[in-house]
């Protein structure tokens, strides 16, 4: 399937995402903050990124900006997974470069479906 980089500061969320994504056959790489996530994206070349917005060190918007400025990562599809469940937030993250938006708590099947659509869109 795909190599998925999960960038989220909450250990329980990272664990649940890894479990959910590995269950459907994806390889999962984990980063606990945005700064580490950007570095992993540059080194590991994932197929897709699942990104939290509210994190210490570098938030999700900082990650989107850093990814967009680097030719190695600018084309990577990003799905934002956040607790900020307001319509304005979805417009803001898609304007910042994310391709998809899901809110927490999430349904693992919905997440898998969104990732498949991202990967198919290539």
C-alpha positions in Angstrom: 0.0 0.0 0.0 1.4 3.4 1.0 4.0 4.9 3.4 2.1 7.2 5.7 3.8 9.8 7.9 1.7 10.6 11.0 2.6 13.9 12.7 0.7 14.3 16.0 1.9 15.2 19.5 -0.6 13.0 21.3 0.8 9.5 22.0 -2.7 7.9 22.1 -3.7 9.4 18.8 -0.4 8.3 17.2 -1.0 4.7 18.5 -4.6 4.7 17.2 -3.6 6.1 13.8 -0.8 3.5 13.5 -3.1 0.7 14.4 -5.9 1.9 12.0 -3.5 2.4 9.1 -1.5 -0.8 9.5 -4.8 -2.7 9.7 -5.5 -1.7 6.1 -1.9 -2.5 4.9 -0.1 0.9 5.1 3.4 1.3 6.4 3.3 4.0 9.2 6.1 6.4 10.3 5.5 8.5 13.4 6.6 12.0 14.4 5.7 13.6 17.7 6.0 17.2 16.6 6.0 19.4 13.5 9.7 20.0 13.4 10.5 16.3 13.5 7.7 15.6 11.1 9.2 18.0 8.5 12.6 16.4 8.9 11.1 12.9 8.5 9.2 13.9 5.4 12.4 15.2 3.8 14.3 12.0 4.7 11.7 9.2 4.4 9.7 10.4 1.4 6.2 9.3 2.5 3.4 8.9 0.0 1.0 10.9 2.2 1.0 12.8 5.5 -1.6 12.8 8.3 -1.1 16.0 10.2 -2.4 17.5 13.5 -2.7 21.3 13.7 -2.2 22.0 17.4 1.3 20.8 18.4 4.2 22.2 20.3 7.5 23.1 18.7 6.0 23.7 15.2 2.2 23.6 14.6 0.5 22.2 11.6 0.5 25.5 9.7 4.2 25.7 10.2 4.6 22.2 8.8 2.4 23.0 5.8 4.5 26.1 5.1 7.8 24.2 5.5 6.7 21.4 3.3 5.5 23.8 0.6 8.8 25.6 0.5 10.9 22.5 -0.1 10.9 21.0 -3.5 11.4 17.5 -2.0 8.1 17.7 -0.1 6.0 20.4 -1.8 3.9 17.8 -3.8 3.2 15.5 -0.9 -0.5 15.2 -0.2 -1.5 16.1 3.4 -4.6 15.2 5.3 -5.2 17.4 8.3 -6.7 15.6 11.3 -7.7 18.1 14.0 -10.0 18.8 16.9 -10.8 22.2 15.4 -14.2 21.4 13.9 -15.1 24.7 12.4 -15.7 25.4 8.7 -13.3 28.3 8.6 -10.5 26.0 9.8 -11.1 23.7 6.8 -10.8 26.6 4.4 -7.7 27.8 6.1 -5.9 24.5 6.0 -6.8 23.8 2.4 -5.6 27.3 1.5 -2.3 26.5 3.3 -1.8 23.4 1.1 -3.6 20.5 2.7 -5.7 18.3 0.4 -8.1 16.8 2.9 -9.5 17.7 6.3 -11.0 15.4 9.0 -11.9 16.2 12.6 -11.2 14.3 15.8 -12.6 12.0 17.0 -12.3 10.2 13.7 -13.7 7.0 12.3 -10.9 4.7 11.1 -12.8 3.7 8.0 -13.4 7.4 7.1 -9.7 8.0 7.5 -8.7 5.0 5.3 -11.2 6.2 2.7 -9.8 9.7 2.7 -6.3 8.4 2.4 -7.2 6.2 -0.5 -8.8 9.1 -2.4 -5.7 11.2 -1.8 -3.4 8.4 -3.1 -5.6 7.8 -6.1 -5.6 11.5 -7.0 -1.8 11.2 -7.0 
